[in-house]
Amino acid sequence: MTDVSRPPRRWPRLLVLITLTLLLHALLVGWGRRHIIAMHTPASENVLTVQLQTPPPPVEPVALPAPPPPAKTPAPRARPVRAPRRAAEPSIAPPDEPIRETVEPLYTAAPEASHAMPAAPGGAGEAGAAGEAARASAADKSEPVPTDTNGKQYRTDAPPSAVLDYDVTGTIDQKASYGSASLDWRNSGQHYRLEGEVTAIWVTWLKFSSEGELDAWGVSPTLYTEKKKFRSATNTHFNRNGDSISFSASETRYPRRGGEQDRGSLIWQLAAIGRGDPAQFRPGAAIDLFVAGVRDGEVWRMQVIGEEAVKLPIGTLQTWHVVRVPKPGAYEDRIDIWLAPQHEWYPARLRYTDPRPNGDVTELSLSELRR
């Protein structure tokens, strides 16, 4: 009878086989890893070594010499630098040929008055077609500027009192501008007073006054006050006791000998000369007056251009055209004055021309006359 409770003997053999199989697999895996790493490692190192040992690019192009071109460059550069200097020289001469023709006959052979200042920088402008013949005549018949410090005494008769209103046109900084002006002239027989004002763009650009006596010299100022725009007012004194002319804006002094004018009284002195003897106004005539400004003074030559009919807001008037052209090389305004004999020689039109390039022009045209 067989004993079925004893286990079979084949299980221990199976376990031994499994253990041997696992050991063989482990040995194969270890050998494979070492073999693969040993095969691939040299190949990768060889690739890196070949890349690192690549020879550098040739350096011959860097050493190309180039000194000749820089050595020749300075020579052409020097020529353009000198050329503009030569071209700029002709622009020094003033371009206003008509004014040079007007001024040169007046001052070329004419000595300056002994108490006149050296020319301060000033002017150019226009003379008008009607004055061409007068300028040609003035070139031949121009009276010399007086050297006598006493000045020239003209026959005068100051105009009666009046208030003159003007329309103002012109330019400010090369932009068209419009405004108004007034001249209040008061003649009390032996004394006078003048007040003037110019307004444009709601700004008072100029306000001045002149007062003094009416004597054998005509209009003889004693005090002139001027205020421009936002500047402080200045005073010019014509001292009778000290016989001198002095300024609040400078220490300059001049002797007072008779006939001197300020910038406001000048116009009324010309009117007084026309009323005193109209024959003193003729084409080409020169009227020389010492005019004191706000810091100094000099002899102004007022040249009579001739008679002209001018259209004004008040109507067309027959006038005498008088012009003050500063000496060549000056930078003062050219002043054109038109006096109306049919209206007591009052100034019917005034024009002030700034001679500088792009300079402004201011013109006053009589719009109303009140006596």
Buried (B, 14 or more C-beta within 10 A) or exposed (E): EEEEEEEEEEEEEEEEEEEEEEEEEEEEEEEEEEEEEEEEEEEEEEEEEEEEEEEEEEEEEEEEEEEEEEEEEEEEEEEEEEEEEEEEEEEEEBEBEBBBBBBBBBBEEBEBBEBBBEBBEBBBBBBBEBBBEBBBBBBEEBBEBBEEEEBBEBEBBBBEBBBBBBBBBBBBEEEEBEBBBBBBBBBEEEBBBBBBBBBBEEEBBBBBBBBBBBEEBBBBBBBBBBBBEEEEBBEBBBEEEEEEBBBEBEEEBBBBBBBBBBBBBBBBBBBBBBBBEEEBBBBBBBBBBBBBBBBBBBBBBBBBBBBBEBEBEBEEBBBBBBBBBBBBEBBBBBBBBBBBBEBBBBBBBBBBBBBEEEBBBBBBBBBEBEE
